[in-house]
Amino acid sequence: MNKYVTHLECSLTQKQYPKDTVLELSEAGRPLLVKYDLEAIEKAHKKEEFSQSLEPGFWRYLPLLPITNQASIISLGESITPLIDISQLYPETEVFIKDEGRLPTGSFKARGLAMAVAMAKEFGLNHLAIPTNGNAGAALAAYASRAGMKSSVYCPKDTPQINILETKLQGADTHLIDGLINDCGKIVLEGKTKYGWFDVSTLKEPYRLEGKKTMGLELAEQFNWELPDAIFYPTGGGTGLIGMWKAFHEMHAMGWISKPFPRMYAIQSTGCAPIVKAFNHGNKFAELWEKPSSLPWGIRVPVAVGDFLILEAVYESNGKAMAVEDHEVIQKRNELAKQGIMLCPEGAATALALDHAIANGDVAKHEKVILFNCATGLKYPMPSLSE
């Protein structure tokens, strides 16, 4: 493992765990966080060196990632995802879309799964399993197959068909379940116990988070180490939001960026909004959302093991958890497509939430705002020719 990694730490209790052991959740049943000797990294590396790195895409940040060396990298052509300036649509506000659909398998899930598979390779694991609403399964299938590993993927039967087909085509043992993602997670847990699979569910192992935090590192570099005022992020399991918040703290500790950090806006659907409900009540943890529904499939997560970490970032940043209506999300998706901006439904949800935030004064004039488009819009159902 990376020489700068000191240990793993329970995100809830701060109990420390050894770094060179295969681990999933802490004894408290909560996510483990990778901890680094940030002082040593600061002395050995300058932030400016990353733009000159020859490593592909987010692998350029190797000193702040857990893998040992380049030999662990399983590359499918990762790139630094672009920022698309759509400020002309938002008078008096600077708005950029971070387009994660440009990554391998067409979504930001490539970041976390590339890192999880790389670490599984280092630990000598050979069979990975995951529950998914679509994109994570496709990313696991691709990276695991590339690494010569087996993968088992369980997804709700109403998952977008393109996600199911690409997952199966890329080599995963793919199963459709009459239930939700948490029901799929129970099956993966049973398989882990019965067959010895390694569970790479959201935040149930420490390394997908490290891959997702590269979104925060990229944003800092792309804005010349001055962070935006607000980030709108589609939130299901929340790995990316938590990961960016971790990255901001690490960069600040090394003197690479200054505070204040961006206000973090966790965007959910009104049909499945456990984080929003917890935020509105000022709670630390979120309750299971009963009978969830959401057209943006990726944020239909009724319970998240990292709920308190999502809420912590939102509270600390003076941000907000917001819920948007499904039919309005699709209208927003279609509206932006006619402007040449093709977003996935989850990405459109962030744009819709920004509209509401501007209207109610949460976003001030001349602020710089980032919307995360987490996948290519080509992977989702579109209106028919007759519509």
C-alpha positions as CSV (number, residue, x, y, z in Angstrom):
1,M,0.0,0.0,0.0
2,N,1.1,3.6,-0.6
3,K,3.9,4.5,1.8
4,Y,2.0,7.6,2.9
5,V,-1.0,5.6,4.2
6,T,-0.7,5.4,8.0
7,H,-3.8,3.5,8.9
8,L,-7.6,3.1,8.4
9,E,-10.0,4.7,10.8
10,C,-13.7,4.2,11.7
11,S,-15.6,7.2,10.5
12,L,-17.9,7.0,13.5
13,T,-15.7,6.0,16.5
14,Q,-12.2,7.0,15.1
15,K,-10.9,3.6,16.1
16,Q,-7.8,2.8,14.1
17,Y,-7.2,-0.3,12.0
18,P,-4.1,-1.6,10.2
19,K,-3.6,-0.6,6.6
20,D,-2.3,-3.8,5.1
21,T,-5.3,-6.0,5.9
22,V,-8.4,-6.8,3.9
23,L,-11.1,-4.9,5.6
24,E,-14.7,-3.8,4.9
25,L,-16.7,-2.0,7.6
26,S,-15.5,-1.1,11.0
27,E,-16.5,-3.0,14.1
28,A,-19.2,-0.4,14.6
29,G,-20.6,-1.3,11.1
30,R,-19.6,2.1,9.6
31,P,-17.3,3.1,6.8
32,L,-13.5,3.0,7.2
33,L,-11.5,6.0,6.0
34,V,-7.9,5.8,4.6
35,K,-5.6,8.1,6.6
36,Y,-2.4,9.6,5.2
37,D,0.8,11.3,6.5
38,L,-0.2,14.6,5.0
39,E,2.8,16.4,6.3
40,A,5.1,13.9,4.5
41,I,3.1,14.3,1.3
42,E,3.3,18.1,1.6
43,K,7.1,18.0,2.0
44,A,7.6,15.5,-0.9
45,H,5.1,16.9,-3.5
46,K,4.0,20.2,-4.8
47,K,0.4,20.6,-6.0
48,E,1.7,22.1,-9.3
49,E,3.4,18.9,-10.3
50,F,0.1,17.1,-10.9
51,S,-0.6,19.0,-14.1
52,Q,2.7,17.7,-15.5
53,S,2.0,14.1,-14.5
54,L,2.2,11.5,-17.2
55,E,-0.3,9.3,-15.4
56,P,-3.7,9.0,-17.1
57,G,-6.6,11.0,-15.7
58,F,-7.2,10.8,-12.0
59,W,-4.3,8.4,-11.5
60,R,-2.1,11.5,-11.6
61,Y,-2.9,12.0,-7.9
62,L,-1.1,8.8,-6.8
63,P,0.5,10.3,-3.7
64,L,-3.0,10.8,-2.3
65,L,-4.3,7.4,-3.3
66,P,-3.9,4.1,-1.5
67,I,-2.3,2.0,-4.3
68,T,1.3,1.1,-4.0
69,N,2.5,1.8,-7.6
70,Q,1.6,2.2,-11.2
71,A,1.6,-1.6,-11.6
72,S,-1.7,-1.8,-9.7
73,I,-3.4,0.6,-12.1
74,I,-6.0,-1.1,-14.3
75,S,-6.7,1.6,-17.0
76,L,-9.5,1.8,-19.4
77,G,-8.5,5.3,-20.6
78,E,-9.4,7.5,-17.6
79,S,-9.4,11.2,-18.2
80,I,-9.7,14.5,-16.3
81,T,-13.4,15.2,-16.9
82,P,-14.2,18.6,-18.4
83,L,-16.0,21.6,-16.9
84,I,-18.7,22.9,-19.3
85,D,-19.5,26.5,-18.8
86,I,-23.3,27.1,-19.0
87,S,-23.2,30.5,-17.3
88,Q,-25.1,32.0,-20.3
89,L,-28.2,30.1,-19.0
90,Y,-27.8,31.6,-15.5
91,P,-27.5,35.4,-15.7
92,E,-25.3,36.8,-12.9
93,T,-24.1,33.3,-11.8
94,E,-21.1,31.3,-12.9
95,V,-22.3,27.8,-13.5
96,F,-20.2,24.8,-14.7
97,I,-21.1,21.2,-15.3
98,K,-18.5,18.7,-14.3
99,D,-19.3,16.0,-16.9
100,E,-18.4,12.6,-15.5
101,G,-20.0,10.9,-18.4
102,R,-16.7,11.2,-20.2
103,L,-15.1,8.5,-18.0
104,P,-14.9,4.8,-19.0
105,T,-18.3,3.0,-18.9
106,G,-19.8,6.4,-19.1
107,S,-20.2,7.4,-15.5
108,F,-18.4,8.6,-12.3
109,K,-18.6,5.1,-11.0
110,A,-15.4,4.4,-12.9
111,R,-13.5,6.4,-10.4
112,G,-14.5,4.4,-7.3
113,L,-14.5,1.0,-9.0
114,A,-11.2,1.5,-10.7
115,M,-9.7,2.1,-7.3
116,A,-11.5,-0.7,-5.5
117,V,-10.5,-3.2,-8.2
118,A,-6.9,-2.0,-8.1
119,M,-6.8,-2.5,-4.4
120,A,-8.4,-5.9,-4.7
121,K,-5.6,-6.8,-7.1
122,E,-3.0,-5.7,-4.6
123,F,-4.7,-7.8,-1.9
124,G,-5.0,-10.9,-4.2
125,L,-8.8,-11.0,-4.3
126,N,-10.5,-12.7,-7.2
127,H,-14.3,-12.5,-6.9
128,L,-16.0,-9.1,-6.3
129,A,-19.7,-8.5,-5.9
130,I,-21.9,-5.4,-5.8
131,P,-25.5,-4.3,-5.6
132,T,-26.3,-1.5,-8.1
133,N,-28.9,0.8,-9.6
134,G,-27.0,0.5,-12.9
135,N,-23.7,2.3,-13.5
136,A,-21.7,0.9,-10.6
137,G,-22.4,-2.6,-11.9
138,A,-21.2,-1.7,-15.4
139,A,-18.0,-0.2,-14.0
140,L,-17.2,-3.2,-11.8
141,A,-17.8,-5.6,-14.7
142,A,-15.4,-3.7,-16.9
143,Y,-12.6,-3.2,-14.4
144,A,-12.9,-6.6,-12.9
145,S,-12.8,-8.3,-16.3
146,R,-9.8,-6.2,-17.3
147,A,-8.1,-7.3,-14.2
148,G,-8.9,-11.0,-14.8
149,M,-11.3,-11.2,-11.8
150,K,-14.8,-12.5,-11.5
151,S,-17.7,-10.2,-10.7
152,S,-21.3,-10.7,-9.5
153,V,-23.8,-7.9,-9.9
154,Y,-27.3,-7.7,-8.5
155,C,-29.6,-4.9,-9.6
156,P,-33.4,-4.1,-9.4
157,K,-35.3,-5.5,-12.3
158,D,-36.4,-1.9,-13.4
159,T,-32.8,-0.8,-13.8
160,P,-32.3,1.0,-17.2
161,Q,-31.8,-1.8,-19.7
162,I,-28.6,-0.4,-21.2
163,N,-27.0,-0.7,-17.8
164,I,-28.0,-4.3,-17.4
165,L,-26.9,-5.2,-20.9
166,E,-23.5,-3.6,-20.7
167,T,-22.9,-5.1,-17.3
168,K,-23.6,-8.6,-18.6
169,L,-21.7,-8.0,-21.9
170,Q,-18.6,-6.9,-20.0
171,G,-18.4,-10.2,-18.1
172,A,-20.3,-9.9,-14.9
173,D,-22.6,-12.6,-13.6
174,T,-25.6,-10.4,-13.7
175,H,-28.9,-10.9,-11.8
176,L,-32.2,-8.9,-11.8
177,I,-34.0,-8.7,-8.4
178,D,-37.6,-8.0,-7.7
179,G,-36.7,-5.3,-5.1
180,L,-34.5,-2.3,-4.4
181,I,-30.8,-1.8,-4.1
182,N,-30.8,-2.5,-0.4
183,D,-32.5,-5.9,-1.2
184,C,-29.7,-6.5,-3.7
185,G,-27.2,-5.7,-1.0
186,K,-28.7,-8.4,1.3
187,I,-28.0,-11.0,-1.4
188,V,-24.5,-9.8,-1.9
189,L,-24.0,-10.1,1.9
190,E,-25.3,-13.7,1.8
191,G,-22.9,-14.5,-1.1
192,K,-20.0,-13.0,0.8
193,T,-20.7,-15.3,3.7
194,K,-21.5,-18.4,1.6
195,Y,-19.0,-18.1,-1.3
196,G,-16.3,-15.7,0.0
197,W,-17.1,-12.9,-2.4
198,F,-15.6,-9.5,-1.6
199,D,-18.3,-6.9,-1.2
200,V,-17.6,-3.6,-3.0
201,S,-20.9,-2.0,-2.1
202,T,-21.0,1.8,-1.5
203,L,-18.7,2.6,1.5
204,K,-18.6,-1.0,2.6
205,E,-14.9,-1.1,1.7
206,P,-12.5,1.8,2.1
207,Y,-11.2,2.3,-1.4
208,R,-14.1,3.4,-3.7
209,L,-14.2,6.5,-1.6
210,E,-10.6,7.2,-2.4
211,G,-11.4,7.0,-6.1
212,K,-14.4,9.3,-5.8
213,K,-12.4,11.9,-3.8
214,T,-10.4,12.6,-7.0
215,M,-13.4,14.7,-8.1
216,G,-12.5,17.2,-5.4
217,L,-8.8,17.1,-6.4
218,E,-9.6,17.7,-10.0
219,L,-11.9,20.6,-9.2
220,A,-9.3,22.3,-7.1
221,E,-6.7,21.9,-9.9
222,Q,-9.1,23.0,-12.6
223,F,-9.9,26.2,-10.7
224,N,-6.2,26.9,-10.0
225,W,-6.6,25.7,-6.4
226,E,-9.4,28.1,-5.6
227,L,-12.6,26.2,-4.9
228,P,-16.1,27.2,-6.1
229,D,-18.8,28.6,-3.8
230,A,-21.2,25.7,-4.1
231,I,-21.4,22.2,-5.4
232,F,-24.7,20.5,-6.3
233,Y,-24.4,16.7,-6.2
234,P,-26.9,13.9,-6.9
235,T,-27.0,11.9,-3.7
236,G,-27.8,8.3,-3.2
237,G,-25.1,6.5,-1.3
238,G,-23.2,9.8,-1.3
239,T,-19.7,8.4,-1.9
240,G,-18.7,11.3,-4.1
241,L,-19.9,14.0,-1.8
242,I,-18.2,12.4,1.1
243,G,-15.1,11.8,-0.9
244,M,-14.8,15.5,-2.1
245,W,-15.3,16.7,1.5
246,K,-12.4,14.4,2.5
247,A,-10.2,15.7,-0.3
248,F,-10.9,19.3,0.7
249,H,-9.8,18.6,4.2
250,E,-6.7,16.8,3.1
251,M,-5.7,19.6,0.7
252,H,-6.3,22.2,3.3
253,A,-4.2,20.4,5.8
254,M,-1.3,20.5,3.3
255,G,-1.8,24.2,2.6
256,W,-2.9,23.6,-1.0
257,I,-6.3,25.3,-0.6
258,S,-7.9,27.8,1.8
259,K,-11.3,28.0,3.5
260,P,-14.2,28.4,3.2
261,F,-14.9,25.1,1.5
262,P,-17.8,25.0,-1.0
263,R,-21.3,24.7,0.3
264,M,-22.4,21.1,-0.4
265,Y,-25.9,20.6,-1.7
266,A,-27.1,17.0,-1.5
267,I,-29.8,16.5,-4.2
268,Q,-32.4,13.8,-3.9
269,S,-35.9,12.9,-5.4
270,T,-39.1,13.6,-3.5
271,G,-39.9,9.9,-3.9
272,C,-36.7,8.9,-2.0
273,A,-35.3,11.6,0.2
274,P,-33.9,10.1,3.5
275,I,-31.0,12.6,3.6
276,V,-33.4,15.6,3.0
277,K,-35.8,14.4,5.7
278,A,-32.9,14.0,8.2
279,F,-31.5,17.4,7.2
280,N,-34.9,19.1,7.7
281,H,-35.1,17.7,11.2
282,G,-31.5,18.5,12.1
283,N,-30.7,14.8,12.6
284,K,-27.3,13.2,12.5
285,F,-28.5,9.9,10.9
286,A,-31.2,9.2,8.3
287,E,-34.0,6.8,8.7
288,L,-34.9,4.1,6.1
289,W,-37.2,5.6,3.4
290,E,-40.3,3.4,3.0
291,K,-41.5,2.6,-0.5
292,P,-38.9,4.6,-2.4
293,S,-39.5,5.7,-6.0
294,S,-37.3,7.9,-8.3
295,L,-37.0,8.3,-12.0
296,P,-33.3,9.3,-11.5
297,W,-32.4,5.6,-10.7
298,G,-29.0,6.4,-9.3
299,I,-30.4,8.4,-6.3
300,R,-33.0,5.8,-5.4
301,V,-31.2,4.7,-2.3
302,P,-33.5,4.2,0.7
303,V,-30.8,3.8,3.3
304,A,-27.1,4.8,3.2
305,V,-24.3,3.4,5.4
306,G,-22.6,6.8,5.2
307,D,-25.7,8.9,5.9
308,F,-24.0,10.7,8.8
309,L,-21.0,11.6,6.7
310,I,-23.2,13.1,4.0
311,L,-25.1,15.1,6.6
312,E,-21.9,16.2,8.3
313,A,-20.5,17.6,5.1
314,V,-23.8,19.4,4.4
315,Y,-24.0,20.9,7.9
316,E,-20.4,21.9,8.2
317,S,-20.4,23.6,4.8
318,N,-23.6,25.5,5.5
319,G,-25.1,23.7,2.5
320,K,-28.5,22.0,2.2
321,A,-30.2,18.8,1.3
322,M,-32.9,19.4,-1.4
323,A,-35.5,17.2,-3.0
324,V,-36.9,17.7,-6.5
325,E,-39.9,16.3,-8.4
326,D,-39.3,13.5,-10.9
327,H,-41.5,14.9,-13.7
328,E,-39.7,18.3,-13.3
329,V,-36.3,16.6,-13.6
330,I,-37.2,15.0,-16.9
331,Q,-38.6,18.4,-18.1
332,K,-35.3,20.0,-17.1
333,R,-33.3,17.2,-18.8
334,N,-35.3,17.8,-22.1
335,E,-35.0,21.6,-21.8
336,L,-31.2,21.4,-21.4
337,A,-30.8,18.9,-24.2
338,K,-32.3,21.5,-26.6
339,Q,-29.5,23.7,-25.5
340,G,-27.0,21.1,-26.6
341,I,-26.4,19.9,-23.0
342,M,-27.3,16.2,-22.7
343,L,-27.4,15.2,-19.0
344,C,-28.5,12.1,-17.2
345,P,-31.6,12.4,-15.1
346,E,-29.4,12.6,-11.9
347,G,-27.4,15.5,-13.5
348,A,-30.6,17.2,-14.5
349,A,-31.8,17.0,-10.9
350,T,-28.8,19.1,-9.8
351,A,-29.7,21.8,-12.5
352,L,-33.3,21.8,-11.3
353,A,-32.2,22.2,-7.7
354,L,-30.0,25.1,-8.7
355,D,-33.0,26.8,-10.2
356,H,-34.8,26.5,-6.9
357,A,-31.7,27.6,-4.9
358,I,-31.4,30.7,-7.0
359,A,-35.1,31.5,-6.7
360,N,-35.1,31.2,-2.9
361,G,-31.8,33.1,-2.4
362,D,-29.6,30.2,-1.4
363,V,-27.2,31.0,-4.2
364,A,-26.2,34.6,-4.4
365,K,-25.3,36.7,-7.5
366,H,-21.8,36.2,-9.0
367,E,-21.2,33.0,-7.1
368,K,-19.4,30.1,-8.8
369,V,-21.4,26.9,-8.9
370,I,-20.6,23.3,-9.9
371,L,-23.3,20.8,-11.1
372,F,-22.3,17.2,-11.3
373,N,-23.5,15.2,-14.3
374,C,-22.7,11.7,-13.0
375,A,-23.2,9.8,-16.3
376,T,-23.8,10.2,-20.0
377,G,-27.4,10.9,-20.9
378,L,-27.1,8.3,-23.6
379,K,-27.6,5.5,-21.1
380,Y,-31.1,6.5,-20.2
381,P,-34.6,6.4,-21.9
382,M,-35.3,9.3,-24.2
383,P,-38.5,10.7,-25.6
384,S,-39.8,8.9,-28.7
385,L,-39.8,10.5,-32.1
386,S,-43.5,11.2,-31.8
387,E,-43.1,13.1,-28.6
